[in-house]
Amino acid sequence: PTSVLPSQKPKSELVRTSLRLLTSSAYRLQSECRKALPAEPSPAPDIQLVTQQVIQCAYDIAKAAKQLVTITTKENNN
């Protein structure tokens, strides 16, 4: 199987954009999940807002992953 993440710098700007979205969304997801479990004595988080942010991050990760699969499949079939 062909690796989706090649060891060399991706040539396609679409691949780079998808990788940036995937990485930034993963960092945001980690940050939002940390907010859901605050250390004492922090004020309680707005769980509804945190939940919405987690859902958005998960959506962005799925979107970026789909873009990468689509792009690499097209590139590998050419």
PAPA-306058 format. One record per atom (N, C-alpha, C): x, y, z. Coordinates in steps of 0.001 Angstrom, whole numbers, plus 500000, padded with zeros to 6 digits. Each point is the difference from the previous one (the first is absolute). Example, Ala and Ser with C-alpha at 12.3 -4.5 7.8 and 13.67 -1.06 7.14 Angstrom:
<selos>
513190494310507800 499110501190500000 500900501200500000 499650501050499280 500820501190500060 499230501090500730 
</selos>
This chain:
<selos>
500826498797500000 499174501203500000 500860501253500000 499510500997499322 500698501273499917 499741500816501253 501051500638500518 499856500831501185 499288501295499639 499039500402500830 499285501261499786 500917501170500351 500890499797500960 500906501049500437 501419499642499577 500417500446498821 501333499654499522 501087500639500853 501175499381499975 501107500515500813 500551501302499434 499829500221498713 500450501259499432 498882501032500013 500371501255499842 499009501087500039 498990499805498868 498697500063500332 498988499832498947 500129501079498929 499861499580498754 500119500939498881 498707500778499793 498892499367500278 498702500604499737 499620500996501091 499582501179499593 499531501001500962 498735499507500698 499162499231499293 498797499447500613 500351499038501127 501053499213499811 500429499073501054 500524500787501187 500809501017499741 500538500820501097 498869500673500775 499005500522499278 498867500656500648 499226499000500866 499762498810499476 499283498975500761 500791499581501235 501310499865499873 500838499628501138 499989501093501065 500017501270499559 499939501108500964 498677499980500755 498885499778499272 498681499933500637 499943498833500981 500531498864499605 499998498825500865 500790500270501279 501178500577499862 500852500270501152 499386501046500919 499544501104499435 499439501062500842 498717499533500696 499206499210499321 498763499495500595 500294499022501134 501035499195499829 500376499057501059 500472500754501245 500794501053499808 500429500815501140 498809500670500686 499064500530499187 498816500633500564 499162498992500774 499870498786499455 499224498967500671 500614499680501368 501305499874500036 500693499725501264 499742501125501007 500085501225499533 499780501156500869 498568500035500532 499042499757499134 498587500023500416 499707498883500997 500584498836499794 499777498890500935 500603500313501366 501127500702500018 500592500399501277 499078500965500746 499309500871499262 499070500949500626 498857499270500687 499623498858499463 498895499234500572 500369499382501346 501293499850500242 500473499434501268 500949500984500663 499483501141500472 500883501029500560 500632499568501319 501182500509500238 500667499755501281 499359500899501051 499990499554501225 499473500840501092 500930501185500191 499574501151500405 498623500396500301 499373500795498864 500286499631498761 499443500720498854 498477500000500037 499390501057499440 498540499997499916 499536498902499043 498822499489500217 499455498935499153 499858500504498563 500393499174499044 499882500421498597 498550499986499539 499728500714498935 498682499960499359 499994498726499145 499438498937500555 500066498687499350 499347500013498621 498919500757499851 499334500056498689 500935500616498957 500691501075500368 500935500640499076 501179499081499694 500549499380501040 501131499088499793 499582498846499093 498800499466500228 499497498900499172 499881500429498540 499480501195499759 499881500501498626 501376500133499357 500979500485500764 501356500160499469 500630498644499694 499784499023500871 500538498646499771 499384499406498735 498699500170499832 499327499492498801 500567500675498749 500216501313500059 500557500720498846 501405499512499682 500823499800501025 501363499503499793 499976498610499363 499135499136500511 499887498645499450 499561500048498542 499071500894499689 499556500173498615 501156500454499112 500775500979500480 501126500504499219 501054498918499776 500227499155501003 500951498897499853 499503499018498942 498722499650500071 499426499078499013 500055500599498591 499717501292499894 500034500682498700 501413499973499415 500995500317500830 501388499997499534 500442498595499591 499606499003500790 500355498619499679 499372499576498667 498749500380499786 499320499667498741 500696500679498819 500392501270500188 500712500717498942 501303499285499647 500734499576501027 501268499310499757 499801498694499247 498995499235500401 499723498734499321 499616500259498547 499136500978499772 499556500324498644 501169500445499127 500815500901500533 501130500542499238 501018498913499682 500379499238501025 501040498985499786 499508498879499100 498713499671500087 499446498973499110 500067500465498548 499641501273499764 500063500549498641 501434500038499492 500943500449500869 501401500103499607 500581498619499700 499630499002500784 500532498641499813 499408499312498771 498829500453499570 499358499400498822 500422500664498692 500787501066500098 500457500697498776 501296499425499511 
</selos>
